[in-house]
Amino acid sequence: MEIVRQEIKPTMSHVVEHNGVVYLAGMMADDHSASTTVQTEQVLAKIDALLAMAGTDKSRLLTAMVFVSDIGIRPELNKVWQAWIAPNNPPTRACVGIQLEGPAKVEIIVTAAK
């Protein structure tokens, strides 16, 4: 089976497709000084665009890994997440508190079916 890579950067591809599955790299907000809500919205907009580029969408998500700079911001992130996901097709998900680059608050990695 062919492997298709898109948005290739020196250290990674932002999108990799293989065998009907689309893998996205971790997405972070452009504005690291913004609120958790705004950062989450920016990340999810990037995910929407990359999924569309790969010919799929959030209703086909299989799994998500959510990283937050402080686990205490999870409720604010969850409000945005719950408004965004396809209500009848939520993916599996883990949310982990870790140290992120600079003042970034949110990074999300998703995998979707084609």
Backbone as CSV, one residue per row, in Angstrom:
resi,resn,N_x,N_y,N_z,CA_x,CA_y,CA_z,C_x,C_y,C_z
1,MET,0.835,-1.184,0.000,0.000,0.000,0.000,0.885,1.255,0.000
2,GLU,0.423,2.215,-0.739,1.146,3.472,-0.857,0.985,4.325,0.398
3,ILE,2.029,5.052,0.746,1.984,6.032,1.828,2.012,7.408,1.182
4,VAL,1.045,8.261,1.535,0.954,9.612,0.990,1.238,10.591,2.120
5,ARG,2.165,11.506,1.874,2.530,12.524,2.865,2.190,13.901,2.314
6,GLN,1.619,14.744,3.173,1.282,16.112,2.786,1.798,17.082,3.846
7,GLU,1.965,18.343,3.420,2.468,19.365,4.335,3.786,18.894,4.952
8,ILE,4.711,18.513,4.088,6.003,17.976,4.528,6.898,19.119,5.004
9,LYS,7.413,18.983,6.194,8.323,19.949,6.816,9.666,19.253,7.064
10,PRO,10.709,19.993,7.428,12.021,19.361,7.644,12.022,18.254,8.705
11,THR,11.168,18.379,9.730,11.189,17.387,10.813,10.015,16.419,10.811
12,MET,8.996,16.684,9.970,7.813,15.822,9.985,6.894,16.147,8.823
13,SER,5.930,15.274,8.621,4.807,15.546,7.729,3.619,15.882,8.617
14,HIS,2.827,16.860,8.235,1.646,17.179,9.034,0.515,16.184,8.796
15,VAL,0.514,15.555,7.603,-0.517,14.571,7.269,0.156,13.371,6.617
16,VAL,-0.176,12.178,7.111,0.284,10.937,6.489,-0.942,10.049,6.308
17,GLU,-1.096,9.535,5.093,-2.205,8.630,4.785,-1.651,7.265,4.437
18,HIS,-2.279,6.227,4.994,-1.881,4.859,4.667,-3.051,3.919,4.922
19,ASN,-3.343,3.106,3.936,-4.337,2.054,4.092,-5.688,2.579,4.592
20,GLY,-6.127,3.736,4.069,-7.433,4.284,4.426,-7.486,5.007,5.757
21,VAL,-6.315,5.264,6.356,-6.258,5.966,7.635,-5.422,7.235,7.459
22,VAL,-5.889,8.331,8.046,-5.207,9.621,7.980,-4.675,9.945,9.371
23,TYR,-3.371,10.183,9.439,-2.700,10.505,10.697,-2.255,11.967,10.638
24,LEU,-2.634,12.759,11.628,-2.202,14.152,11.701,-1.156,14.315,12.783
25,ALA,-0.184,15.175,12.504,0.813,15.539,13.510,0.134,16.387,14.588
26,GLY,0.817,16.583,15.685,0.290,17.433,16.739,0.113,18.857,16.240
27,MET,-1.059,19.419,16.464,-1.377,20.782,16.043,-1.441,21.685,17.265
28,MET,-0.821,22.856,17.114,-0.836,23.858,18.181,-1.391,25.160,17.618
29,ALA,-1.865,26.013,18.492,-2.406,27.309,18.089,-1.305,28.206,17.544
30,ASP,-1.690,29.149,16.706,-0.741,30.141,16.205,-0.455,31.203,17.263
31,ASP,-1.470,31.514,18.060,-1.328,32.552,19.091,-1.211,31.893,20.456
32,HIS,0.018,31.687,20.915,0.250,31.021,22.203,-0.115,31.888,23.398
33,SER,-0.364,33.171,23.164,-0.735,34.048,24.280,-2.253,34.111,24.475
34,ALA,-3.007,33.480,23.575,-4.467,33.516,23.640,-4.985,32.623,24.766
35,SER,-6.250,32.778,25.075,-6.909,31.969,26.104,-6.961,30.506,25.666
36,THR,-7.272,29.642,26.596,-7.443,28.224,26.287,-8.523,28.036,25.229
37,THR,-9.620,28.762,25.362,-10.715,28.658,24.391,-10.235,29.008,22.992
38,VAL,-9.568,30.137,22.851,-9.101,30.580,21.532,-8.040,29.628,20.982
39,GLN,-7.110,29.194,21.827,-6.093,28.254,21.353,-6.740,26.953,20.879
40,THR,-7.710,26.459,21.617,-8.389,25.225,21.220,-9.121,25.423,19.900
41,GLU,-9.794,26.551,19.741,-10.492,26.848,18.482,-9.510,26.896,17.317
42,GLN,-8.357,27.513,17.519,-7.355,27.589,16.461,-6.837,26.203,16.085
43,VAL,-6.571,25.380,17.080,-6.089,24.023,16.825,-7.137,23.219,16.052
44,LEU,-8.381,23.290,16.477,-9.434,22.517,15.811,-9.670,22.999,14.388
45,ALA,-9.515,24.299,14.138,-9.629,24.824,12.770,-8.516,24.247,11.889
46,LYS,-7.312,24.148,12.421,-6.203,23.539,11.673,-6.509,22.077,11.366
47,ILE,-7.041,21.373,12.361,-7.380,19.964,12.171,-8.442,19.832,11.083
48,ASP,-9.476,20.666,11.126,-10.515,20.633,10.084,-9.897,20.809,8.702
49,ALA,-9.000,21.788,8.549,-8.384,22.071,7.251,-7.525,20.906,6.769
50,LEU,-6.738,20.315,7.660,-5.882,19.203,7.265,-6.693,17.947,6.930
51,LEU,-7.741,17.699,7.698,-8.605,16.561,7.390,-9.261,16.749,6.024
52,ALA,-9.724,17.963,5.735,-10.335,18.246,4.431,-9.318,18.033,3.310
53,MET,-8.088,18.476,3.525,-7.024,18.287,2.532,-6.828,16.804,2.231
54,ALA,-7.011,15.979,3.247,-6.822,14.533,3.096,-8.095,13.820,2.633
55,GLY,-9.169,14.576,2.444,-10.401,13.970,1.954,-11.257,13.307,3.006
56,THR,-11.182,13.805,4.238,-12.007,13.263,5.314,-12.454,14.416,6.207
57,ASP,-13.084,14.108,7.329,-13.532,15.164,8.242,-13.676,14.625,9.663
58,LYS,-14.048,15.513,10.577,-14.108,15.158,12.000,-15.128,14.067,12.317
59,SER,-16.114,13.854,11.452,-17.087,12.776,11.703,-16.446,11.398,11.536
60,ARG,-15.231,11.358,10.961,-14.522,10.104,10.715,-13.343,9.904,11.670
61,LEU,-13.270,10.747,12.716,-12.180,10.609,13.688,-12.235,9.257,14.377
62,LEU,-11.062,8.680,14.556,-10.941,7.418,15.274,-10.442,7.649,16.695
63,THR,-9.424,8.476,16.819,-8.837,8.708,18.131,-8.223,10.103,18.187
64,ALA,-8.097,10.630,19.393,-7.461,11.932,19.617,-6.609,11.857,20.874
65,MET,-5.464,12.502,20.799,-4.591,12.654,21.963,-4.487,14.153,22.218
66,VAL,-4.933,14.569,23.380,-4.969,15.991,23.734,-3.933,16.226,24.829
67,PHE,-3.072,17.202,24.592,-2.048,17.573,25.561,-2.333,18.991,26.019
68,VAL,-2.346,19.209,27.333,-2.588,20.531,27.890,-1.444,20.900,28.836
69,SER,-1.145,22.191,28.886,-0.039,22.658,29.723,-0.374,22.593,31.210
70,ASP,-1.663,22.536,31.518,-2.142,22.480,32.905,-3.452,21.706,32.886
71,ILE,-3.514,20.593,33.568,-4.716,19.759,33.533,-5.945,20.516,34.041
72,GLY,-5.722,21.591,34.776,-6.825,22.410,35.268,-7.583,23.145,34.179
73,ILE,-7.002,23.260,32.985,-7.708,23.944,31.886,-8.593,22.986,31.092
74,ARG,-8.575,21.727,31.456,-9.364,20.734,30.716,-10.849,21.080,30.615
75,PRO,-11.503,21.573,31.664,-12.928,21.914,31.508,-13.177,22.980,30.425
76,GLU,-12.307,23.985,30.343,-12.467,25.021,29.313,-12.239,24.421,27.919
77,LEU,-11.222,23.597,27.786,-10.961,22.905,26.521,-12.142,22.020,26.149
78,ASN,-12.681,21.290,27.119,-13.791,20.369,26.843,-15.019,21.079,26.289
79,LYS,-15.296,22.300,26.731,-16.442,23.049,26.195,-16.291,23.265,24.699
80,VAL,-15.102,23.652,24.279,-14.840,23.876,22.852,-14.852,22.545,22.109
81,TRP,-14.209,21.547,22.671,-14.133,20.221,22.054,-15.527,19.642,21.835
82,GLN,-16.374,19.697,22.863,-17.708,19.104,22.767,-18.583,19.824,21.748
83,ALA,-18.374,21.128,21.580,-19.115,21.873,20.562,-18.614,21.536,19.158
84,TRP,-17.367,21.094,19.052,-16.743,20.834,17.762,-16.959,19.417,17.248
85,ILE,-16.825,18.413,18.101,-16.876,17.029,17.613,-18.244,16.708,17.021
86,ALA,-18.245,15.735,16.127,-19.504,15.237,15.577,-20.208,14.473,16.704
87,PRO,-21.362,14.955,17.174,-21.981,14.394,18.384,-22.263,12.896,18.334
88,ASN,-22.561,12.362,17.171,-22.856,10.928,17.077,-21.626,10.096,16.744
89,ASN,-20.467,10.760,16.598,-19.253,10.053,16.199,-18.032,10.500,17.004
90,PRO,-18.123,10.553,18.321,-16.942,10.997,19.070,-15.829,9.947,18.996
91,PRO,-14.581,10.414,18.869,-13.455,9.470,18.834,-13.089,9.015,20.238
92,THR,-12.212,8.031,20.323,-11.592,7.754,21.609,-10.694,8.943,21.905
93,ARG,-10.390,9.191,23.172,-9.587,10.364,23.486,-8.882,10.191,24.813
94,ALA,-7.675,10.728,24.875,-6.945,10.855,26.131,-6.558,12.315,26.260
95,CYS,-6.511,12.812,27.490,-6.093,14.189,27.754,-5.028,14.127,28.841
96,VAL,-3.844,14.656,28.507,-2.694,14.538,29.387,-2.086,15.906,29.648
97,GLY,-1.728,16.172,30.894,-1.031,17.406,31.232,0.464,17.239,31.046
98,ILE,1.087,18.100,30.223,2.526,18.048,29.969,3.069,19.458,29.798
99,GLN,4.377,19.580,29.767,4.996,20.866,29.465,5.004,21.036,27.951
100,LEU,4.392,22.108,27.469,4.345,22.397,26.040,5.327,23.510,25.706
101,GLU,5.583,23.677,24.426,6.495,24.707,23.926,6.013,26.104,24.316
102,GLY,6.890,26.874,24.948,6.558,28.260,25.309,5.286,28.348,26.122
103,PRO,4.486,29.391,25.844,3.231,29.548,26.588,2.042,28.821,25.959
104,ALA,2.298,27.909,25.031,1.206,27.150,24.416,0.447,26.386,25.500
105,LYS,-0.863,26.294,25.304,-1.708,25.613,26.281,-2.267,24.287,25.783
106,VAL,-2.368,24.122,24.451,-3.062,22.967,23.890,-2.307,22.428,22.665
107,GLU,-2.180,21.118,22.596,-1.711,20.441,21.380,-2.590,19.211,21.202
108,ILE,-3.045,18.977,19.969,-3.948,17.858,19.709,-3.454,17.085,18.492
109,ILE,-3.450,15.755,18.636,-3.102,14.825,17.559,-4.350,13.989,17.290
110,VAL,-4.712,13.829,16.020,-5.867,12.986,15.684,-5.521,11.997,14.585
111,THR,-6.314,10.935,14.550,-6.267,9.923,13.503,-7.700,9.741,13.021
112,ALA,-7.864,9.668,11.692,-9.219,9.551,11.135,-9.247,8.506,10.014
113,ALA,-10.411,7.934,9.814,-10.625,7.056,8.660,-10.828,7.937,7.438
114,LYS,-10.454,7.427,6.300,-10.603,8.161,5.039,-12.040,8.157,4.608
